[in-house]
Amino acid sequence: MKLTRAQFKEDFLAEIKTLYATDLSDTSALNQFIALGHLVRRYDGSNWKQTGDRYRQHDDKQVYYFSIEFLPGRLLKSNLLNLGLLDTVRQGLTELGLDFAAISAAEPDPGLGNGGLGRLAACYMDSMASLGIAGNGNGIRYRYGLFKQVFMDGYQVELPDDWLRNGNVWEIRRENKACLVRFGGNVWMQPQPDGSLKAISENTDDVWAVPYDVGMVGYHNDVTNTLRLWSAELPPSADNTTFSQARRDRIDDITKVLYPDDSNSEGQALRLRQEYFFSSAGVQSIIRHFGLHHQGVKELANKIAIHINDTHPTLVIPEMMRLLMDEHHCSWEVAWALTTQVMSYTNHTIMQEALETWPIEMFKGLLPRLYQIVAEIDRRYRVAKTPIFGEELVNRTAPLGNGQVRMAFLAVIGSHSVNGVAPLHTELLKEDVLRDLYQVYPERFNNKTNGIATRRWVQLANEPLANLIDSKIGSTWRQQPNELKTLTAYQHDAKFLKQLMAVKVQNKAALAAYIKQTLGIDIRTDAIFDVQIKRLHAYKRQLLHVFEIIREYLAIKDQPEAVEPARVHIFGAKAAPSYHYAKSIIKLINALADLVNHDPAIGDRLKVAFIPNYGVSLGELIIPAADVSEQISTASKEASGTSNMKLMANGAVSLATLDGANIDIIEAAGEANEYAFGLTAKAVYGYYQRGDYQAADFYNADPELKRILDTLIDGTIPGISTEGREIYDSLLKYNDEFFVLADYESYVQQQRQIAHDYEDQTQWQGKALANIAASGVFSADLAVARYSDDIWQVPHAKLGQ
Ligand code: GPU
């Protein structure tokens, strides 16, 4: 949009006056942020309204992306960028004597997700708006987001994330669009005059679902889509009925806090309530909106697509069946045909413990009508498939089995598409986790490799790099990230590579300042910044990275005269509060950091910085400063990974196993520009089949590795007597579930190679450039375009290939 600086300043000062009844000099950065937020809302208001009007007038097919997590990050800067106002506002504020960086840092970062899954949903919202797709998000407005992480004596402590304390400028509460979600009670079938039966629910526990809408602003295209987040409240009838305190609490609890578990299903009733709550409210509001403009339900499948982001929203399937049959008088057959055409499902993991199942008794008690429907889906599935596939396969794959409701199976059976998130992951779904269902529905399976919002992760997070790229290839890459590949022409342009290095050093200085301020550690900007940022999980193997640090530490102690480039090992990782082993690894890293950072014999040659409270905002600070991207999960375990893509786009080289999308990154950037190592997924499966992995053999065969492991229990690292023993035992006594010891040697070899290659900065920056140039392939815009073409069947803006 068009806006002069003078106009902006006038608007801003007026806003401050209206909101706070005081002078600018008397306001805080938070006040200024809130005023700016209101202004941006106003500038974007007509786009948002007109986007909705246009979709209605054109009767565009709507996509609804259901996700129990969204991690949008701070929105001020990205909204300004997408509206084309960033420079005007920044300069205007500077002219008013204000600090734009401080103002944007005052915005709370909504932690409505755990990690990759939630951030992916947010990247896709950004891309849908930017591609002009009629895309809507549907999720939960958690009162408290993911806990804030602090360290006390090296241990993780969780504090509540009261992100709504000062309200949320971006949301609109729309109580006029609220609906009732019903739990419990009992169901009976009432005979109808036409001889059919109608399900009647009685004595239900009713919850009022109130939507809060947040605008998702498209990039330079006047489109603003909606992310709808639901909040659970007392129904209006509570005003004149008595609701016990227990019942009030039960309602309050539904959207009170995000479950802090990543890739692990706990099977708790409250989680099931959350899942049904936002699935039901979302489907009700879709059908209500649809009903306003369409006569029959027959058109439904041409006008809406519902996407199920992992299994958490799977109840949209039986819920849509319920609404079509109980409220819109459809037959089972019609309702089922519509439902399966509308639904599509993405799987995000092959890890068994993450596959959701619910005890049938719990499910039945909480959702009696839905249970009837799921049981009928199960019955019909068995009847239809047993003659073709036999009883055994059908027993293994039916929605109900072993006393459980099996959500992934229900999702596959009730959708027309199921996709994995990287080629290897999709293959493993077909061969392993969903092998039997792949026999039944081979045509449903497809791959959609993940992608990232280049706008946020490069244009916003790394402005120096974005500007440097503009100076070489112009700015069309900002709309068409694939254009980045033209940078390849400069891989041997020494002057450009120097500039690239200068940008990296500048970003490292910004991160170094933060590390100094928060952790008190001094780090050198000419050191290798070796970065691992992701949730703490045994399968992600932060432990392997720890072993490298111990190796480097011992090497300096043994041979102080040997010269190697300085290293800074940077971690960011939250552990689920109940994940004991992950918390022990956190303690180990912090104890090791204490040892290394304070050893005068080490000096500034080796530093370890575990930055607390990793999240989207810290990612924006850390990623642009990285030289090495640690992507070292046990092959086959990481479905895709997305930090690998963000780090690549910012010129870090990958130190990576052949897992998830690492494989595709290595192929895109070229093997010579990455550091691959370790067992292949096939080799890992080979060990499983033969059952012959012997971790102790690696320990006994390699004196260096043995010495490193022994430091866990011999007092070398002070303060970890329990944790050190626990971790040591996990490797030797319990045989190293994730093959850390098997991959140690090849990992270290690549780490040595990195130290060697880093010395030649021209070569090194050439590799960095190759990574940046190849990163466009992983833009979320392209990923979302593929979902639109292949799964949702909706049009989108053209993207250059
Ligand atoms: N992932 Br399941 C999560 O972040 N949370 C989950 O509950 C599950 C998966 C991640 C995968 O671990 C990661 O490999 C992937 O890149 C990401 O989802 C997005 O697909």
Residues whose N, C-alpha, C, O or C-beta is under 5 A from the ligand:
A	BS01	GPU	G115 G116 L117 L120 D262 S263 H348 T349 A354 V421 E638 A639 S640 G641 T642
